[in-house]
């Protein structure tokens, strides 16, 4: 088992000096976890916005919270581990979310992050008309950029990424977070990514088989498996990372996730992330594991212990170890099961699954209805 990384507590974050995260609205923050922005690309140029970025306790509040559960999964840890304290303030990292266009309506997602959910709630599409002006503004600044995040929505469906990739040096480090549910053989952005020498494919999926298609509604398990084989041929397994979100739907099914990983290649790392509560019409925190019935918590802890005994960990040992400790420390919230069952009924009415929650997760459902 890999040794646990010691994380030094710090209030400093290098993202303030060297990074830009641009949201669907054009709002600019140092990173995706920052609590507020310093300007908007529809109004200000990049240099003006970067000159306003300053460190504050309030700005990094999200990372403070994340680090209580799992320090090494915070944005602050990632940026400090990559860039450290730098006197040079050149732009080094960009993360541009052109729009929320996505081909899936994941159960835990919302109208902000997914165009599919936005359609279900009859909301207008996001406006990404600012993309051309931003690309022009970035053109003479990209020579210092050594790392780019391609996220979404779904980045393989974001048309401005075609032009951005043409502007980048082939040696640029690319981290792409994709649901891997589009046809890689017919995707123009995928074709352009083949020219890059340093690319990490983060595949965002949390379950396998029917449970995958339930949680990642609109996804096709066979398509994801085919895309995995394409990725292996084009980029090799060393450039593939599984990037699941830990939630109620996989807390008792971790072993089958790792069994699938092992079938593909035991060298593929698994990089976990905690699920966040939602705050819009689709709001819920009931799909977070902590606070559920003690029997559910024990099942989740047993599943983590089972992986430990079977020596299944790779780079994700810190997250799962910290998650176990976090679950043990939390108090039970008696109403959480009822909240979840009510919420999932509403959720399944919006996006009707092939198999319902109670059929796919009977071990959880039986505990919940008994409360």
Secondary structure in CASP SS format (residue, H / E / C, confidence):
PFRMAT SS
TARGET T0000
AUTHOR 0000-0000-0000
METHOD secondary structure of the structure
MODEL  1
X C 1.00
X C 1.00
X C 1.00
X C 1.00
X C 1.00
X C 1.00
X C 1.00
X C 1.00
X C 1.00
X C 1.00
X C 1.00
X C 1.00
X C 1.00
X C 1.00
X H 1.00
X H 1.00
X H 1.00
X H 1.00
X E 1.00
X E 1.00
X E 1.00
X E 1.00
X C 1.00
X C 1.00
X C 1.00
X C 1.00
X E 1.00
X E 1.00
X E 1.00
X C 1.00
X C 1.00
X C 1.00
X C 1.00
X C 1.00
X C 1.00
X C 1.00
X C 1.00
X C 1.00
X E 1.00
X E 1.00
X C 1.00
X C 1.00
X C 1.00
X C 1.00
X C 1.00
X H 1.00
X H 1.00
X H 1.00
X H 1.00
X H 1.00
X H 1.00
X H 1.00
X C 1.00
X C 1.00
X C 1.00
X C 1.00
X C 1.00
X C 1.00
X C 1.00
X C 1.00
X H 1.00
X H 1.00
X H 1.00
X H 1.00
X H 1.00
X H 1.00
X H 1.00
X H 1.00
X H 1.00
X H 1.00
X H 1.00
X H 1.00
X H 1.00
X C 1.00
X H 1.00
X H 1.00
X H 1.00
X H 1.00
X H 1.00
X H 1.00
X H 1.00
X H 1.00
X H 1.00
X C 1.00
X C 1.00
X C 1.00
X C 1.00
X C 1.00
X C 1.00
X C 1.00
X C 1.00
X C 1.00
X E 1.00
X E 1.00
X E 1.00
X E 1.00
X C 1.00
X C 1.00
X C 1.00
X C 1.00
X C 1.00
X C 1.00
X C 1.00
X C 1.00
X C 1.00
X C 1.00
X C 1.00
X C 1.00
X C 1.00
X C 1.00
X C 1.00
X C 1.00
X C 1.00
X C 1.00
X H 1.00
X H 1.00
X H 1.00
X H 1.00
X H 1.00
X H 1.00
X C 1.00
X C 1.00
X C 1.00
X C 1.00
X C 1.00
X C 1.00
X C 1.00
X C 1.00
X C 1.00
X C 1.00
X H 1.00
X H 1.00
X H 1.00
X H 1.00
X H 1.00
X H 1.00
X H 1.00
X H 1.00
X C 1.00
X C 1.00
X C 1.00
X H 1.00
X H 1.00
X H 1.00
X C 1.00
X C 1.00
X E 1.00
X E 1.00
X E 1.00
X E 1.00
X C 1.00
X C 1.00
X C 1.00
X C 1.00
X H 1.00
X H 1.00
X H 1.00
X C 1.00
X C 1.00
X H 1.00
X H 1.00
X H 1.00
X H 1.00
X H 1.00
X H 1.00
X H 1.00
X H 1.00
X C 1.00
X C 1.00
X C 1.00
X C 1.00
X C 1.00
X E 1.00
X E 1.00
X E 1.00
X E 1.00
X E 1.00
X E 1.00
X C 1.00
X C 1.00
X C 1.00
X C 1.00
X C 1.00
X H 1.00
X H 1.00
X H 1.00
X C 1.00
X H 1.00
X H 1.00
X H 1.00
X H 1.00
X H 1.00
X H 1.00
X C 1.00
X C 1.00
X C 1.00
X C 1.00
X E 1.00
X E 1.00
X E 1.00
X E 1.00
X E 1.00
X E 1.00
X C 1.00
X C 1.00
X C 1.00
X C 1.00
X C 1.00
X H 1.00
X H 1.00
X H 1.00
X H 1.00
X H 1.00
X H 1.00
X H 1.00
X C 1.00
X C 1.00
X C 1.00
X C 1.00
X C 1.00
X H 1.00
X H 1.00
X H 1.00
X H 1.00
X H 1.00
X H 1.00
X H 1.00
X H 1.00
X H 1.00
X H 1.00
X H 1.00
X H 1.00
X H 1.00
X H 1.00
X H 1.00
X C 1.00
X H 1.00
X H 1.00
X H 1.00
X E 1.00
X E 1.00
X E 1.00
X C 1.00
X C 1.00
X E 1.00
X E 1.00
X C 1.00
X C 1.00
X C 1.00
X C 1.00
X C 1.00
X C 1.00
X C 1.00
X H 1.00
X H 1.00
X H 1.00
X H 1.00
X H 1.00
X H 1.00
X H 1.00
X H 1.00
X H 1.00
X H 1.00
X H 1.00
X C 1.00
X C 1.00
X C 1.00
X C 1.00
X E 1.00
X E 1.00
X C 1.00
X C 1.00
X E 1.00
X E 1.00
X C 1.00
X C 1.00
X C 1.00
X C 1.00
X C 1.00
X C 1.00
X C 1.00
X C 1.00
X C 1.00
X C 1.00
X C 1.00
X C 1.00
X C 1.00
X C 1.00
X C 1.00
X C 1.00
X C 1.00
X C 1.00
X C 1.00
X H 1.00
X H 1.00
X H 1.00
X H 1.00
X H 1.00
X H 1.00
X H 1.00
X H 1.00
X H 1.00
X H 1.00
X H 1.00
X H 1.00
X H 1.00
X H 1.00
X H 1.00
X H 1.00
X C 1.00
X C 1.00
X C 1.00
X C 1.00
X C 1.00
X C 1.00
X C 1.00
X H 1.00
X H 1.00
X H 1.00
X H 1.00
X H 1.00
X H 1.00
X H 1.00
X H 1.00
X H 1.00
X H 1.00
X H 1.00
X H 1.00
X H 1.00
X C 1.00
X C 1.00
X C 1.00
X C 1.00
X C 1.00
X C 1.00
X H 1.00
X H 1.00
X H 1.00
X H 1.00
X H 1.00
X H 1.00
X H 1.00
X H 1.00
X H 1.00
X H 1.00
X H 1.00
X H 1.00
X H 1.00
X H 1.00
X H 1.00
X C 1.00
X C 1.00
X C 1.00
X C 1.00
X C 1.00
X C 1.00
X H 1.00
X H 1.00
X H 1.00
X H 1.00
X C 1.00
X H 1.00
X H 1.00
X H 1.00
X H 1.00
X H 1.00
X H 1.00
X H 1.00
X H 1.00
X H 1.00
X C 1.00
END
